[in-house]
């Protein structure tokens, strides 16, 4: 990916075209990803508890990345928001989550932000999945890739 540092990515260009500040848009995409992932983990955890399995980090690690991609398509905003934590570890996290919540109530141009961010997130996850040499990458693989890229 030999991209000149000053050249905006296509995603950044789209964010700018939608009048979304790039830094805020990237932060909201990350927040959306975390909430989608959390909602899938909560579903898997509930299914595991019903089957008598104990809660563990393995639930997260074993989730196929495709399940998170599917959640970005099939889960409605209120289902994603239901995964929002009640407690926060830092003020930036809390601010991002509250901003995300407010966006779900917007109309007009701002009301289009969540569907557009959802599309960007889905595209990013599909791209990661398709570029993987693994047949069914998991969330553990995603974590490993982020670590290798210096993002974790």
C-alpha positions as CSV (number, residue, x, y, z in Angstrom):
1,X,0.0,0.0,0.0
2,X,2.4,2.7,-1.2
3,X,0.3,5.7,-0.5
4,X,1.8,9.2,-0.2
5,X,1.3,10.4,3.3
6,X,-0.6,13.5,2.3
7,X,-3.0,11.7,0.1
8,X,-6.4,11.1,1.8
9,X,-7.8,7.6,1.7
10,X,-11.0,7.0,-0.2
11,X,-12.8,6.6,3.2
12,X,-11.4,10.0,4.3
13,X,-12.5,11.6,1.1
14,X,-16.0,10.1,1.5
15,X,-16.2,11.4,5.1
16,X,-15.2,14.9,3.9
17,X,-17.8,14.7,1.1
18,X,-20.5,13.9,3.7
19,X,-19.4,16.9,5.8
20,X,-18.1,14.5,8.6
21,X,-14.9,15.6,10.2
22,X,-12.4,12.9,9.3
23,X,-11.1,12.5,12.9
24,X,-14.6,12.4,14.3
25,X,-15.7,10.0,11.5
26,X,-12.8,7.6,12.2
27,X,-13.6,7.7,15.9
28,X,-17.3,7.0,15.2
29,X,-16.4,4.1,13.0
30,X,-14.2,2.6,15.7
31,X,-17.1,3.2,18.2
32,X,-19.5,1.5,15.9
33,X,-17.2,-1.4,15.5
34,X,-16.8,-1.8,19.2
35,X,-20.6,-1.7,19.8
36,X,-21.2,-4.1,17.0
37,X,-18.6,-6.5,18.4
38,X,-20.0,-6.1,21.9
39,X,-23.5,-6.9,20.7
40,X,-22.3,-10.0,18.9
41,X,-20.3,-11.1,22.0
42,X,-23.4,-10.4,24.2
43,X,-25.5,-12.7,21.9
44,X,-22.8,-15.4,22.0
45,X,-22.4,-15.1,25.7
46,X,-26.2,-15.4,26.2
47,X,-26.3,-18.5,24.0
48,X,-23.3,-19.9,25.9
49,X,-25.0,-19.3,29.2
50,X,-28.1,-21.0,28.0
51,X,-26.0,-24.0,27.0
52,X,-24.3,-24.0,30.4
53,X,-20.9,-22.6,29.3
54,X,-19.1,-20.2,31.5
55,X,-18.4,-16.6,30.3
56,X,-14.8,-16.3,29.1
57,X,-12.6,-14.3,26.7
58,X,-12.7,-17.4,24.5
59,X,-16.2,-16.3,23.5
60,X,-14.8,-13.1,22.0
61,X,-11.7,-14.8,20.5
62,X,-13.6,-17.6,18.8
63,X,-16.2,-15.3,17.2
64,X,-15.9,-15.4,13.4
65,X,-15.2,-11.9,12.0
66,X,-18.0,-12.7,9.6
67,X,-20.5,-12.6,12.5
68,X,-19.4,-9.0,13.2
69,X,-19.8,-8.1,9.5
70,X,-23.3,-9.7,9.6
71,X,-24.2,-7.6,12.7
72,X,-23.3,-4.4,10.9
73,X,-25.8,-5.4,8.3
74,X,-28.6,-7.1,10.2
75,X,-28.7,-5.4,13.6
76,X,-30.7,-2.2,13.8
77,X,-29.3,0.9,15.5
78,X,-31.2,0.2,18.7
79,X,-29.8,-3.3,18.9
80,X,-26.3,-2.0,18.5
81,X,-27.0,0.7,21.1
82,X,-28.3,-1.9,23.5
83,X,-24.8,-3.1,23.8
84,X,-23.6,0.2,25.1
85,X,-21.8,-0.2,28.4
86,X,-23.2,1.5,31.5
87,X,-19.7,2.2,32.9
88,X,-16.8,3.9,31.1
89,X,-13.1,3.5,31.5
90,X,-12.2,7.0,30.2
91,X,-13.9,10.2,29.3
92,X,-13.1,10.0,25.6
93,X,-14.8,6.6,25.4
94,X,-17.8,8.1,27.2
95,X,-18.0,11.1,24.9
96,X,-17.8,9.0,21.7
97,X,-20.5,6.7,22.9
98,X,-22.8,9.6,23.9
99,X,-22.2,11.2,20.5
100,X,-23.0,8.0,18.8
101,X,-26.2,7.7,20.8
102,X,-27.2,11.3,19.9
103,X,-26.6,10.5,16.2
104,X,-29.2,7.7,16.3
105,X,-31.9,10.4,16.9
106,X,-30.8,12.8,14.2
107,X,-32.6,13.6,11.0
108,X,-31.6,15.6,7.9
109,X,-28.0,15.3,6.7
110,X,-26.7,14.3,10.1
111,X,-29.3,11.6,10.3
112,X,-27.5,9.9,7.3
113,X,-24.2,9.7,9.3
114,X,-24.9,6.3,11.0
115,X,-26.0,4.5,7.8
116,X,-22.9,5.9,6.1
117,X,-20.6,5.0,9.0
118,X,-22.2,1.5,9.0
119,X,-21.3,1.1,5.4
120,X,-17.7,2.2,5.9
121,X,-17.3,-0.2,8.9
122,X,-18.9,-3.1,6.9
123,X,-16.6,-2.4,3.9
124,X,-13.5,-2.3,6.2
125,X,-14.4,-5.6,7.9
126,X,-15.2,-7.3,4.6
127,X,-11.9,-6.1,3.1
128,X,-10.0,-7.5,6.1
129,X,-11.8,-10.8,5.9
130,X,-11.2,-11.1,2.1
131,X,-7.5,-10.2,2.3
132,X,-6.9,-12.7,5.1
133,X,-5.2,-16.0,4.1
134,X,-7.4,-17.7,6.7
135,X,-10.7,-19.2,5.5
136,X,-12.7,-18.0,8.5
137,X,-10.8,-15.3,10.4
138,X,-11.9,-14.7,14.0
139,X,-11.9,-11.7,16.4
140,X,-8.7,-13.1,17.9
141,X,-7.1,-12.8,14.4
142,X,-8.3,-9.2,14.2
143,X,-6.7,-8.5,17.5
144,X,-3.5,-10.0,16.3
145,X,-3.5,-8.0,13.1
146,X,-4.1,-4.8,15.0
147,X,-1.2,-5.6,17.3
148,X,1.1,-6.4,14.3
149,X,0.1,-3.0,12.8
150,X,0.8,-1.2,16.1
151,X,-2.8,-0.3,16.6
152,X,-3.4,-2.3,19.8
